[in-house]
Amino acid sequence: MKFNDFMSALDGDIKNVYLLCGTETFFVDRARDKIFARLNVDRQTELVTLDCDGKPSLGDVISAIDSSPFFGSRNVVLVKNAPFFSADKKIERLENILRDMQPTNYVIFTARAADKRRRLYKIVTQVGAVLEADPLRPWEINDWLNDKLKSLKKFMGGEARRHFNERVGILPEISLWYLDNELDKVALNVSGTEITAADLRRNMLAPPEVSNFALTDAVDERKVQKAVYLLKAQARDRNKLPLVTTLLVNHIRRLLRAKFFIAQGVTGRRLGEPLEMNPYIAQKVGDTARNYSEKLLEDAFVELADADFKLKTGRADVELLERIIIKLCSR
């Protein structure tokens, strides 16, 4: 089940076996905490936690799951980073225990990945429930944002939502814990119920004047002086230069992919799916891509790869990136 369906199901009958599977720890942590709340777990007397990264034996895990309660009214076991759902191990005894759990016993597994073809996974789906805690794609963020704003008793108008989507669209990956904390920070600094785009600019992520987001925008808008200024602001910390190079490479790759799909007849917000981006941001990328020639982008891509190598080996400095940026702005 996806997160919202899983959380809704927890309002009904509680299961004895759960698997929280995936890399989005925000979903995993929230689901785990709700299971504990529904069970009213006394974490001092009723909860046993085993982290499989610490290499407990399978026998230790099985013993903890199958033990009768000693001090509390139930026995709750949290098995973190469980390898049993993807590794090739003989776990028949564990399978048998999960099929016939003691009514006073509960187990919550967390795992970074799981093979749905494995018998153990199928057993959990039959006797318990599985959370698929996959990271959100940029175009999937709106439902999460709506729930978050509802919890904050705030709302965003159209301009603020567009700005939020643009900010999310440039992140290499979406961390919901990070966004959750950032929106909490924004809400603390907003006295009314509306969060505006100006509120987001003041309080969320990096200030636009020094952000990578502003750098690529300046390049796309042909604002060469601003782009060079932002590059040099980042270059004050030499360790950031490889990150700037990666940003520019990813931006140019995205523009090249947009040009490819546009040539196939995919335009506007329909670019969202093939580009794996929020449809609004994808449309903007497509509009921007039309302003570049394919040869210029391909040449810049090759030059950035060369610059990346020379910067990492100490054979070049920020001026090499500066020349590439000027070339892009002078199209």
Residue frames relative to the residue before (quaternion, step in Angstrom):
aa qw qx qy qz dx dy dz
M 1.0000 0.0000 0.0000 0.0000 0.00 0.00 0.00
K 0.4596 -0.6371 0.5377 0.3062 3.52 -1.17 0.58
F 0.7557 -0.4611 0.2340 0.4018 3.53 -1.29 0.48
N 0.7079 0.4696 -0.2935 0.4385 3.61 0.67 -1.03
D 0.6572 0.4946 -0.3111 0.4761 3.60 0.97 -0.82
F 0.6392 0.5302 -0.3243 0.4528 3.57 1.01 -0.83
M 0.6790 0.4880 -0.2968 0.4612 3.58 0.87 -0.92
S 0.6318 0.5190 -0.3312 0.4709 3.59 1.05 -0.70
A 0.6416 0.5320 -0.3208 0.4499 3.58 1.01 -0.83
L 0.6163 0.5637 -0.3461 0.4274 3.59 1.10 -0.63
D 0.5807 0.5685 -0.3816 0.4405 3.60 1.22 -0.27
G 0.6553 0.4842 -0.3088 0.4907 3.59 1.27 -0.26
D 0.8108 -0.1881 0.1665 0.5286 3.54 -1.04 -0.81
I 0.3775 -0.7210 0.5381 0.2194 3.56 -0.99 0.88
K 0.3433 -0.7425 0.5442 0.1864 3.58 -1.00 0.86
N 0.5020 -0.6454 0.4852 0.3099 3.54 -1.29 0.33
V 0.7756 0.2358 -0.1250 0.5720 3.59 1.21 -0.41
Y 0.0290 0.7842 -0.6186 0.0390 3.56 -0.95 0.95
L 0.1175 -0.7413 0.6540 0.0950 3.53 -1.24 0.61
L 0.1113 -0.7671 0.6310 0.0318 3.56 -0.73 1.13
C 0.0361 0.8608 -0.4953 0.1115 3.53 -0.02 1.35
G 0.6053 0.5506 -0.4275 0.3843 3.56 -0.89 0.96
T 0.5617 -0.6474 0.4269 0.2885 3.53 -1.32 0.21
E 0.5724 0.5681 -0.4038 0.4319 3.60 1.23 -0.11
T 0.2518 -0.8276 0.4867 0.1212 3.56 0.00 1.34
F 0.5314 0.6129 -0.4169 0.4101 3.60 1.17 -0.41
F 0.6824 0.4709 -0.2817 0.4830 3.59 0.89 -0.94
V 0.6505 0.5282 -0.3159 0.4451 3.57 0.93 -0.93
D 0.6931 0.4835 -0.2845 0.4527 3.58 0.81 -0.99
R 0.6634 0.4997 -0.3141 0.4599 3.58 0.93 -0.85
A 0.6617 0.4987 -0.3102 0.4661 3.59 0.95 -0.84
R 0.6363 0.5286 -0.3255 0.4580 3.59 0.93 -0.86
D 0.6849 0.4882 -0.2954 0.4530 3.58 0.86 -0.94
K 0.6510 0.5020 -0.3342 0.4610 3.60 1.02 -0.67
I 0.6059 0.5342 -0.3543 0.4711 3.60 1.07 -0.68
F 0.6462 0.5109 -0.3162 0.4706 3.59 0.93 -0.87
A 0.6616 0.5067 -0.3087 0.4585 3.57 0.96 -0.87
R 0.6586 0.5040 -0.3172 0.4599 3.58 0.95 -0.84
L 0.6929 0.4488 -0.2689 0.4961 3.58 1.10 -0.67
N 0.2785 -0.7706 0.5145 0.2527 3.55 1.29 -0.38
V 0.1141 0.8534 -0.4971 0.1077 3.53 0.97 0.96
D 0.2787 -0.6838 0.6477 0.1876 3.53 -1.12 0.80
R 0.3013 -0.8120 0.4707 0.1685 3.58 -0.16 1.28
Q 0.6135 0.5532 -0.3524 0.4398 3.61 1.19 -0.32
T 0.8243 0.2545 -0.0974 0.4963 3.60 0.91 -0.92
E 0.7731 0.3811 -0.1854 0.4719 3.60 1.12 -0.53
L 0.7101 0.4544 -0.2548 0.4737 3.61 1.20 -0.28
V 0.0776 -0.7493 0.6571 0.0271 3.53 -1.02 0.98
T 0.1088 -0.8005 0.5880 0.0391 3.60 -0.80 1.02
L 0.0346 -0.7771 0.6282 -0.0143 3.55 -0.87 1.03
D 0.1637 -0.7791 0.6003 0.0767 3.57 -0.78 1.06
C 0.3425 -0.7817 0.4858 0.1888 3.58 -0.42 1.20
D 0.5188 0.5955 -0.4339 0.4335 3.60 1.22 -0.14
G 0.6502 0.4906 -0.3031 0.4946 3.58 1.26 -0.39
K 0.4401 -0.7592 0.3886 0.2807 3.55 1.39 0.23
P 0.1579 0.7500 -0.6228 0.1571 3.62 0.62 1.02
S 0.5306 -0.6344 0.4473 0.3405 3.58 -1.09 0.61
L 0.6257 -0.5214 0.4147 0.4059 3.54 -1.24 0.40
G 0.6146 0.5600 -0.3373 0.4416 3.56 1.09 -0.73
D 0.6360 0.5203 -0.3262 0.4674 3.60 1.03 -0.77
V 0.6482 0.5149 -0.3151 0.4641 3.56 0.98 -0.85
I 0.6718 0.4964 -0.2959 0.4635 3.57 0.86 -0.96
S 0.6439 0.5288 -0.3196 0.4512 3.59 0.96 -0.87
A 0.6628 0.5032 -0.3089 0.4605 3.59 0.95 -0.85
I 0.6766 0.5000 -0.2967 0.4519 3.60 0.93 -0.89
D 0.7675 0.4006 -0.1862 0.4645 3.57 0.96 -0.91
S 0.4871 0.6744 -0.4353 0.3441 3.62 1.25 0.01
S 0.4526 -0.6571 0.5290 0.2890 3.54 -1.17 0.61
P 0.5864 -0.5822 0.4186 0.3768 3.60 -1.10 0.61
F 0.2709 -0.7677 0.5611 0.1500 3.57 -1.03 0.82
F 0.8231 0.2117 -0.0830 0.5204 3.56 0.69 -1.12
G 0.7659 0.3432 -0.1899 0.5094 3.58 0.93 -0.80
S 0.6556 -0.5153 0.3835 0.3970 3.52 -1.35 -0.16
R 0.7862 0.1570 -0.0983 0.5895 3.57 1.26 -0.21
N 0.3368 -0.7052 0.5873 0.2107 3.53 -1.36 0.28
V 0.0181 -0.8112 0.5827 -0.0456 3.58 -0.47 1.24
V 0.0792 -0.8066 0.5857 -0.0042 3.57 -0.73 1.11
L 0.1480 -0.7524 0.6377 0.0730 3.55 -0.95 0.99
V 0.0806 -0.7915 0.6058 0.0088 3.58 -0.59 1.18
K 0.1517 -0.8290 0.5360 0.0492 3.58 -0.22 1.30
N 0.8509 0.1223 -0.1066 0.4996 3.55 -1.20 0.73
A 0.1427 0.8320 -0.5214 0.1246 3.57 1.00 0.85
P 0.2748 -0.7891 0.5267 0.1562 3.61 -0.75 1.00
F 0.4982 0.7232 -0.3956 0.2689 3.58 1.26 -0.30
F 0.6706 0.5223 -0.2996 0.4332 3.58 1.19 -0.40
S 0.7633 0.2827 -0.1951 0.5472 3.57 1.26 0.01
A 0.6569 0.5046 -0.3191 0.4605 3.60 1.09 -0.64
D 0.4592 -0.6729 0.5125 0.2715 3.54 -1.19 0.62
K 0.2561 0.7661 -0.5425 0.2305 3.57 0.04 1.30
K 0.4771 -0.6354 0.5209 0.3119 3.54 -1.25 0.50
I 0.0981 0.8264 -0.5360 0.1419 3.55 -0.27 1.27
E 0.1731 0.8294 -0.5154 0.1286 3.56 1.11 0.64
R 0.6426 0.5276 -0.3349 0.4434 3.60 0.96 -0.80
L 0.6399 0.5106 -0.3193 0.4773 3.58 1.00 -0.83
E 0.6271 0.5390 -0.3334 0.4529 3.59 0.97 -0.81
N 0.6722 0.5060 -0.2969 0.4516 3.57 0.92 -0.91
I 0.6462 0.5176 -0.3210 0.4598 3.59 1.01 -0.80
L 0.6701 0.4960 -0.3069 0.4590 3.60 0.93 -0.84
R 0.6155 0.5488 -0.3485 0.4456 3.58 1.10 -0.63
D 0.8064 0.1737 -0.0472 0.5633 3.58 1.06 -0.76
M 0.0161 0.8399 -0.5396 0.0562 3.57 0.66 1.16
Q 0.5103 -0.5863 0.5245 0.3474 3.54 -1.18 0.62
P 0.5435 -0.6554 0.4061 0.3320 3.64 -0.90 0.82
T 0.6729 0.4786 -0.3006 0.4772 3.61 1.20 -0.42
N 0.6742 0.5098 -0.2805 0.4548 3.59 1.26 -0.18
Y 0.0538 -0.7822 0.6206 -0.0089 3.53 -1.09 0.85
V 0.0460 -0.7892 0.6117 0.0295 3.56 -1.08 0.71
I 0.1117 -0.7599 0.6386 0.0470 3.53 -1.06 0.90
F 0.1494 -0.7753 0.6104 0.0631 3.56 -0.65 1.14
T 0.0785 -0.7300 0.6681 0.1203 3.55 -1.20 0.55
A 0.0281 0.7958 -0.6022 0.0574 3.56 -1.03 0.81
R 0.4935 -0.6645 0.4726 0.3024 3.56 -1.02 0.76
A 0.7923 0.0019 0.0252 0.6096 3.56 1.14 -0.66
A 0.0640 -0.7855 0.6147 0.0317 3.55 -1.23 0.48
D 0.3464 -0.7095 0.5792 0.2027 3.52 -1.11 0.78
K 0.3534 -0.7780 0.4843 0.1877 3.56 -0.42 1.24
R 0.6065 0.5662 -0.3558 0.4300 3.59 1.23 -0.28
R 0.5744 0.6161 -0.3824 0.3799 3.58 1.18 -0.40
R 0.5926 -0.6072 0.4059 0.3396 3.52 -1.12 0.77
L 0.6282 0.5513 -0.3462 0.4261 3.60 0.97 -0.81
Y 0.6333 0.5223 -0.3269 0.4683 3.59 0.99 -0.83
K 0.6721 0.4998 -0.3018 0.4554 3.58 0.88 -0.91
I 0.6155 0.5438 -0.3468 0.4530 3.59 1.06 -0.70
V 0.6526 0.5111 -0.3204 0.4584 3.58 0.93 -0.87
T 0.6554 0.5047 -0.3254 0.4582 3.60 0.95 -0.77
Q 0.6651 0.5068 -0.3009 0.4586 3.59 1.14 -0.59
V 0.7941 0.3063 -0.1524 0.5023 3.60 0.86 -0.95
G 0.7961 0.2174 -0.1042 0.5551 3.58 1.20 -0.38
A 0.4923 -0.6265 0.4946 0.3473 3.56 -0.93 -0.92
V 0.2392 -0.7663 0.5858 0.1115 3.56 -1.19 0.68
L 0.2125 -0.7368 0.6287 0.1292 3.55 -1.01 0.92
E 0.2101 -0.7472 0.6183 0.1239 3.57 -0.89 0.98
A 0.0653 -0.8430 0.5335 -0.0215 3.55 0.00 1.35
D 0.1144 0.8132 -0.5558 0.1291 3.55 0.60 1.17
P 0.5630 -0.5858 0.4442 0.3776 3.62 -1.08 0.60
L 0.4867 -0.6536 0.4938 0.3036 3.55 -1.11 0.66
R 0.3845 -0.6559 0.5913 0.2691 3.53 -1.18 0.62
P 0.6714 -0.5208 0.3217 0.4178 3.64 -1.11 0.50
W 0.7051 0.4614 -0.2850 0.4568 3.60 0.96 -0.77
E 0.6427 0.5228 -0.3264 0.4551 3.60 1.27 -0.09
I 0.4835 0.7296 -0.3978 0.2751 3.57 1.27 -0.09
N 0.5602 0.6657 -0.3884 0.3036 3.60 1.09 -0.59
D 0.6432 0.5128 -0.3354 0.4592 3.62 0.94 -0.79
W 0.6474 0.5051 -0.3163 0.4752 3.56 0.98 -0.86
L 0.6522 0.5186 -0.3166 0.4533 3.59 0.94 -0.90
N 0.6353 0.5327 -0.3359 0.4469 3.60 0.95 -0.82
D 0.6632 0.4956 -0.3033 0.4718 3.58 0.95 -0.88
K 0.6532 0.5159 -0.3175 0.4543 3.57 0.98 -0.83
L 0.6621 0.4961 -0.3101 0.4682 3.59 0.90 -0.88
K 0.6183 0.5403 -0.3406 0.4580 3.58 1.05 -0.74
S 0.6677 0.4937 -0.3050 0.4662 3.60 0.95 -0.84
L 0.6899 0.4548 -0.2698 0.4943 3.60 1.15 -0.62
K 0.3308 -0.7484 0.4902 0.3002 3.57 1.34 -0.30
K 0.5124 0.5909 -0.4291 0.4518 3.52 1.02 1.00
F 0.1276 -0.7657 0.6156 0.1361 3.56 -1.32 0.11
M 0.2727 -0.7307 0.6024 0.1698 3.54 -1.33 0.42
G 0.3799 -0.6924 0.5662 0.2359 3.53 -1.08 0.78
G 0.7701 -0.3931 0.2534 0.4339 3.53 -1.34 0.03
E 0.6701 0.5009 -0.3119 0.4503 3.59 0.89 -0.91
A 0.6563 0.5085 -0.3106 0.4629 3.58 0.96 -0.86
R 0.6572 0.5033 -0.3204 0.4606 3.59 0.95 -0.81
R 0.6327 0.5148 -0.3424 0.4663 3.59 0.99 -0.75
H 0.6562 0.5033 -0.3163 0.4648 3.57 0.95 -0.85
F 0.6344 0.5234 -0.3277 0.4650 3.59 0.98 -0.84
N 0.6747 0.4953 -0.2997 0.4578 3.60 0.89 -0.92
E 0.6219 0.5269 -0.3410 0.4683 3.57 1.07 -0.68
R 0.6572 0.5077 -0.3125 0.4612 3.57 0.93 -0.85
V 0.6663 0.4875 -0.2982 0.4790 3.56 0.94 -0.89
G 0.6441 0.5747 -0.3155 0.3941 3.56 1.00 -0.84
I 0.7105 0.4369 -0.2743 0.4787 3.59 1.11 -0.50
L 0.4973 0.6427 -0.4471 0.3738 3.60 1.22 -0.07
P 0.5048 -0.6516 0.4601 0.3301 3.64 -0.93 0.80
E 0.7693 -0.0803 0.0220 0.6335 3.57 1.19 -0.54
I 0.4582 -0.6902 0.4898 0.2717 3.54 -1.11 0.67
S 0.0918 -0.7569 0.6458 0.0395 3.55 -0.82 1.06
L 0.3202 -0.7798 0.5041 0.1880 3.58 -0.38 1.20
W 0.5918 0.5476 -0.3821 0.4516 3.60 1.06 -0.58
Y 0.6494 0.5146 -0.3165 0.4618 3.58 0.99 -0.84
L 0.6816 0.4735 -0.2937 0.4743 3.59 0.86 -0.95
D 0.6136 0.5571 -0.3409 0.4438 3.57 1.03 -0.78
N 0.6873 0.4722 -0.2765 0.4777 3.57 0.90 -0.94
E 0.6444 0.5289 -0.3238 0.4474 3.58 1.01 -0.81
L 0.6786 0.4777 -0.2954 0.4733 3.59 0.95 -0.83
D 0.5771 0.5493 -0.3753 0.4736 3.58 1.14 -0.56
K 0.6578 0.5130 -0.3011 0.4620 3.55 0.99 -0.90
V 0.6374 0.5184 -0.3252 0.4683 3.58 0.98 -0.84
A 0.6727 0.5212 -0.3016 0.4300 3.58 0.85 -1.01
L 0.6299 0.5462 -0.3329 0.4406 3.57 1.05 -0.73
N 0.7360 0.4059 -0.2161 0.4969 3.57 1.17 -0.59
V 0.6268 0.4799 -0.3400 0.5111 3.58 1.29 0.27
S 0.3132 -0.7909 0.4979 0.1689 3.58 -0.57 1.15
G 0.7210 0.4139 -0.2509 0.4959 3.61 1.03 -0.71
T 0.6678 -0.5073 0.3655 0.4037 3.55 -1.27 -0.33
E 0.6814 0.4768 -0.2979 0.4687 3.60 1.20 -0.34
I 0.2154 -0.7247 0.6412 0.1312 3.55 -1.07 0.88
T 0.1886 -0.8095 0.5501 0.0805 3.58 -0.56 1.15
A 0.6710 -0.4636 0.3775 0.4385 3.54 -1.32 0.14
A 0.6205 0.5399 -0.3403 0.4557 3.59 1.06 -0.73
D 0.6195 0.5357 -0.3395 0.4626 3.60 1.05 -0.73
L 0.6613 0.4989 -0.3072 0.4684 3.57 0.98 -0.85
R 0.6451 0.5241 -0.3288 0.4484 3.58 0.96 -0.83
R 0.6933 0.4877 -0.2810 0.4501 3.57 0.97 -0.85
N 0.8421 0.2886 -0.0766 0.4491 3.54 0.87 -0.94
M 0.7428 0.4216 -0.2231 0.4699 3.60 1.15 -0.41
L 0.8356 0.0963 -0.1190 0.5276 3.53 -1.02 0.92
A 0.7256 -0.3981 0.3049 0.4713 3.56 -1.20 -0.47
P 0.5925 -0.5490 0.4320 0.4011 3.61 -1.14 0.51
P 0.5810 -0.6295 0.3815 0.3472 3.61 -0.90 0.87
E 0.6153 0.5932 -0.3594 0.3746 3.61 1.04 -0.70
V 0.7975 0.2480 -0.1362 0.5328 3.60 1.08 -0.57
S 0.4938 0.6834 -0.4262 0.3278 3.58 1.20 0.16
N 0.5891 -0.5573 0.4515 0.3722 3.53 -1.25 0.48
F 0.5613 0.6038 -0.3681 0.4300 3.55 1.14 -0.68
A 0.6863 0.4742 -0.2854 0.4719 3.60 0.90 -0.91
L 0.6112 0.5643 -0.3543 0.4271 3.59 1.06 -0.69
T 0.7054 0.4380 -0.2803 0.4817 3.61 0.76 -0.95
D 0.6003 0.5475 -0.3602 0.4583 3.59 1.09 -0.62
A 0.6589 0.5134 -0.3106 0.4537 3.57 0.91 -0.90
V 0.6337 0.5174 -0.3283 0.4722 3.58 1.02 -0.78
D 0.6820 0.4928 -0.2949 0.4529 3.59 0.84 -0.95
E 0.7130 0.4366 -0.2443 0.4913 3.57 1.10 -0.72
R 0.4408 -0.7298 0.4180 0.3138 3.59 1.36 0.13
K 0.4017 0.6896 -0.4944 0.3444 3.58 1.10 0.66
V 0.1755 -0.8610 0.4684 0.0923 3.52 0.43 1.29
Q 0.6620 0.5099 -0.3282 0.4405 3.62 0.87 -0.84
K 0.6607 0.4914 -0.3073 0.4770 3.57 0.96 -0.84
A 0.6478 0.5268 -0.3238 0.4450 3.59 0.94 -0.86
V 0.6684 0.4852 -0.3022 0.4759 3.59 0.92 -0.88
Y 0.6225 0.5392 -0.3377 0.4558 3.59 1.01 -0.80
L 0.6809 0.4859 -0.2888 0.4656 3.58 0.89 -0.96
L 0.6139 0.5406 -0.3443 0.4609 3.58 1.05 -0.74
K 0.6988 0.4647 -0.2807 0.4658 3.58 0.84 -0.95
A 0.5901 0.5555 -0.3692 0.4549 3.59 1.15 -0.57
Q 0.6641 0.4779 -0.2985 0.4914 3.57 1.01 -0.78
A 0.6785 0.5279 -0.2902 0.4205 3.57 1.01 -0.85
R 0.4411 0.6774 -0.4751 0.3477 3.63 1.22 -0.03
D 0.7043 0.2696 -0.2053 0.6238 3.52 1.26 -0.50
R 0.3538 -0.7839 0.4673 0.2047 3.58 -0.19 1.28
N 0.5896 0.5932 -0.3669 0.4072 3.58 1.13 -0.57
K 0.6421 0.5414 -0.3244 0.4352 3.59 1.20 -0.42
L 0.4933 0.6971 -0.4240 0.3015 3.60 1.18 -0.37
P 0.6546 0.4891 -0.3445 0.4622 3.66 0.86 -0.74
L 0.6299 0.5309 -0.3349 0.4574 3.59 1.09 -0.68
V 0.6348 0.5137 -0.3261 0.4763 3.58 1.05 -0.77
T 0.6330 0.5282 -0.3271 0.4619 3.57 1.00 -0.84
T 0.6513 0.5122 -0.3091 0.4668 3.58 0.94 -0.89
L 0.6220 0.5464 -0.3303 0.4532 3.56 1.01 -0.83
L 0.6952 0.4731 -0.2776 0.4645 3.58 0.83 -0.99
V 0.6238 0.5342 -0.3327 0.4635 3.59 1.02 -0.79
N 0.6778 0.4876 -0.2937 0.4653 3.58 0.88 -0.94
H 0.6367 0.5307 -0.3265 0.4542 3.56 1.04 -0.78
I 0.6825 0.4729 -0.2895 0.4763 3.58 0.90 -0.90
R 0.6151 0.5329 -0.3489 0.4647 3.60 1.03 -0.73
R 0.6479 0.5196 -0.3141 0.4599 3.57 0.99 -0.84
L 0.6546 0.5059 -0.3107 0.4680 3.59 1.00 -0.82
L 0.6447 0.5151 -0.3198 0.4656 3.58 1.01 -0.78
R 0.6477 0.5028 -0.3181 0.4758 3.59 0.97 -0.82
A 0.6280 0.5323 -0.3378 0.4563 3.58 1.01 -0.79
K 0.6508 0.5079 -0.3226 0.4631 3.59 0.93 -0.86
F 0.6247 0.5439 -0.3375 0.4472 3.59 1.01 -0.78
F 0.7199 0.4408 -0.2647 0.4663 3.59 0.78 -0.98
I 0.5899 0.5515 -0.3671 0.4616 3.59 1.12 -0.62
A 0.6434 0.5221 -0.3142 0.4634 3.58 1.04 -0.80
Q 0.6634 0.4788 -0.2924 0.4952 3.58 1.23 -0.49
G 0.6110 -0.5854 0.3383 0.4118 3.58 1.30 0.04
V 0.5383 0.5918 -0.4180 0.4305 3.60 1.28 0.16
T 0.0795 0.8219 -0.5534 0.1090 3.58 -0.49 1.17
G 0.7964 0.3448 -0.2259 0.4425 3.53 -1.40 0.07
R 0.8237 -0.2162 0.1679 0.4965 3.54 -1.07 -0.74
R 0.5298 0.6266 -0.4118 0.3964 3.58 1.24 -0.26
L 0.5420 0.6133 -0.4001 0.4123 3.60 1.25 -0.24
G 0.4857 0.7043 -0.4187 0.3045 3.59 1.21 -0.42
E 0.6996 0.4866 -0.2888 0.4364 3.58 0.82 -0.96
P 0.7269 0.4127 -0.2891 0.4666 3.66 0.65 -0.90
L 0.6936 0.4453 -0.2824 0.4908 3.60 1.09 -0.60
E 0.3172 -0.7695 0.4865 0.2657 3.58 1.34 -0.21
M 0.5052 0.6169 -0.4218 0.4317 3.53 0.88 1.07
N 0.6365 -0.4504 0.4401 0.4453 3.51 -1.34 0.18
P 0.5408 -0.6591 0.3997 0.3367 3.66 -0.76 0.97
Y 0.6280 0.5330 -0.3467 0.4487 3.60 1.00 -0.73
I 0.6782 0.4721 -0.2890 0.4833 3.58 0.91 -0.93
A 0.6304 0.5411 -0.3376 0.4425 3.59 1.00 -0.79
Q 0.6284 0.5254 -0.3351 0.4656 3.58 1.00 -0.78
K 0.6522 0.5101 -0.3093 0.4678 3.57 0.99 -0.84
V 0.6350 0.5167 -0.3250 0.4735 3.60 1.02 -0.81
G 0.6483 0.5221 -0.3170 0.4545 3.57 0.98 -0.83
D 0.6492 0.5053 -0.3154 0.4730 3.58 0.97 -0.84
T 0.6543 0.5110 -0.3074 0.4651 3.56 1.02 -0.83
A 0.6405 0.5605 -0.3278 0.4100 3.58 0.94 -0.91
R 0.6074 0.5749 -0.3531 0.4194 3.58 1.08 -0.68
N 0.6680 0.5179 -0.2988 0.4430 3.59 1.17 -0.50
Y 0.6717 0.4354 -0.2924 0.5233 3.58 1.29 0.00
S 0.3892 -0.6599 0.5745 0.2882 3.55 -1.18 0.55
E 0.5894 -0.5890 0.4166 0.3635 3.55 -1.11 0.65
K 0.6427 0.5331 -0.3311 0.4394 3.59 0.99 -0.81
L 0.6379 0.5237 -0.3385 0.4519 3.60 0.94 -0.83
L 0.6711 0.4913 -0.3031 0.4651 3.59 0.91 -0.89
E 0.6582 0.5047 -0.3169 0.4600 3.59 0.93 -0.84
D 0.6454 0.5101 -0.3212 0.4692 3.60 0.98 -0.83
A 0.6658 0.4999 -0.3062 0.4616 3.59 0.93 -0.89
F 0.6084 0.5579 -0.3483 0.4443 3.58 1.07 -0.73
V 0.6730 0.4829 -0.2886 0.4802 3.58 0.92 -0.94
E 0.6651 0.5091 -0.3056 0.4528 3.59 0.93 -0.89
L 0.6446 0.5144 -0.3233 0.4642 3.60 1.04 -0.70
A 0.6118 0.5360 -0.3473 0.4667 3.58 1.07 -0.71
D 0.6554 0.4947 -0.2981 0.4867 3.58 1.02 -0.86
A 0.6480 0.5218 -0.3138 0.4575 3.58 0.99 -0.85
D 0.6253 0.5484 -0.3371 0.4412 3.56 0.99 -0.83
F 0.6638 0.4965 -0.3026 0.4704 3.58 0.91 -0.90
K 0.6987 0.4789 -0.2849 0.4486 3.60 0.83 -0.95
L 0.6357 0.5199 -0.3349 0.4620 3.59 1.05 -0.71
K 0.6879 0.4884 -0.2806 0.4577 3.59 0.96 -0.86
T 0.7274 0.3910 -0.2377 0.5114 3.57 1.16 -0.50
G 0.5401 -0.6696 0.3786 0.3416 3.58 1.26 0.24
R 0.5151 0.6611 -0.4047 0.3658 3.59 1.22 0.38
A 0.7686 0.1971 -0.1461 0.5908 3.60 1.27 0.12
D 0.2809 -0.7410 0.5838 0.1765 3.52 -1.32 0.26
V 0.7934 -0.3449 0.2181 0.4517 3.54 -1.35 -0.10
E 0.5498 0.6350 -0.4008 0.3659 3.60 1.15 -0.52
L 0.5964 0.5683 -0.3666 0.4325 3.59 1.11 -0.59
L 0.6581 0.4735 -0.2967 0.5047 3.59 1.00 -0.79
E 0.6113 0.5674 -0.3462 0.4295 3.55 1.05 -0.78
R 0.6559 0.5107 -0.3164 0.4570 3.61 0.96 -0.84
I 0.6425 0.5188 -0.3240 0.4615 3.58 1.02 -0.77
I 0.6569 0.5138 -0.3034 0.4609 3.56 0.96 -0.88
I 0.6385 0.5151 -0.3229 0.4720 3.60 0.98 -0.81
K 0.6306 0.5350 -0.3228 0.4603 3.57 1.02 -0.83
L 0.6700 0.4957 -0.2937 0.4681 3.60 0.95 -0.87
C 0.6817 0.4865 -0.2833 0.4672 3.57 1.02 -0.82
S 0.7055 0.4768 -0.2607 0.4549 3.58 1.12 -0.60
R 0.3186 0.7830 -0.4870 0.2196 3.60 1.21 0.25
